[in-house]
Amino acid sequence: MIAYVDMFSGISGDMTLGALIDLGVPVDWLKEELSRVLKGFRLKTSIVYKHHLKATDLIVDVNDEEESSRNYKDIKALIKNSSLPEKVKENSLLAFKKIARAESKIHGTDMETVHFHEIGGIDSIVDIIGSFLAVEYLGIKKVYASPVPLGSGFVMCSHGKIPVPVPATVAILKGIPVNSSDAKTEIVTPTGAAIITTLASSFGDLPEMIIQKVGYGSGKRDTGSSLPNLLRIILGEKRADQKGKVTAVQKQVIHIVKTNVDDMNPEILGFLMETLFENKALDVCYVPVQMKKNRPGTQIEVICRKEDLDNIVHIILTQTTSIGVRYHECERSFLLREKAFVKTLYGKLQVKKITNPDDSIRFVPEYDVAKKIAIEKKISLKEVYSQILSDANPLGQPLDRD
């Protein structure tokens, strides 16, 4: 099962959990699971309509005598000492770590003792942990998301009046594609930002999928936008072939970036390639070209995702002598690939596991892994490659070596 989180009007914790409940997560089950961690709260849901779209509005009703806020150390202990599923613990800890890191940097305080005000309350803890519990309940294995729209204006918080998007949200969204909106207030909260950056594997267009359900979660604010204050989550399966299997040939929209240089020290090209790969380039290649005035040059070609395009262009213009780049969007088809481990004569090693169009499996040794063994054993690289491949059986399962 995969999900696409469509943030056309932003995201918050209650909107996320509301949309997941709208997809079929039972409120009673959610309350029971959350009781492993917290006491003193009730979950209430109601059906609302915004622009004639039906959605679930979630309210976390907290007892007055309950503690209103906690620091990061308290929340971390609360989660670690609970009986929550391990994946839920892992995601919850990561989300709160993102918030704590942002808050500590903004306020110049120690991360362990940074005090959450709005985010340390029971309602926000319920939103974060509850969202990860709901994802597990629905059997969602991978999450995709749209770029994140941001509001404008100012909001009041415990520290006074601050600009939108609030500093913590901006810090958490570092490296994530965002865009502007016509909303006149906050539409992405730190809680929402932490949840989606923890869950989503990529940000962009709707992936190829077979849609099964759609859930809407309602926000509370009047955002001043022309769009309804809703979060939409689309649930479905990966596109399958006629036999009902997930096809090995995948499709993806990518960008190709090109530029030509003929006046640069070629040693810089090595550093440039390393830098581009470190910044999420999917592929980089250099092609010899003959340029104006018959000068030999190099064409730099980079493949990247849409959300990484601006950063890739910036790196090329900063690190090379180029004064301009060309880029265009196109589709690529590629085979399913994943990391796998095989037991070999040299121990347990990481390889690429590739599914062919006929569903057969083949392995490709990782160059850096094979290179290290070749140097340590003082043998040829091709001998290491051959040994790794022979130690993986045709079914793609590692062979045991006693």
Secondary structure, 3 states (H helix, E strand, C coil): CEEEEECCCCECHHHHHHHHHHCCCCHHHHHHHHCCCCCCEEEEEEEEEECCEEEEEEEEEECCCCCCCCEHHHHHHHHHCCCCCHHHHHHHHHHHHHHHHHHHHHHCCCCCCCECCCCCCHHHHHHHHHHHHHHHHCCCCEEEECCEEECCCEEEECCEEEECCCHHHHHHCCCCCEEECCCCCCCECHHHHHHHHHHEEEECCCCCEEEEEEEEEECCCCCCCCCCCEEEEEEEEECECCCCCECCEEEEEEEEEEEEECCCCCHHHHHHHHHHHHCCCCEEEEEEEECHHHCEEEEEEEEECHHHHHHHHHHHHHHCCCCCCEEEEEEEEEECEEEEEEEECCEEEEEEEEECCCCCEEEEECHHHHHHHHHHHCCCHHHHHHHHHHCECCCCCECCCC
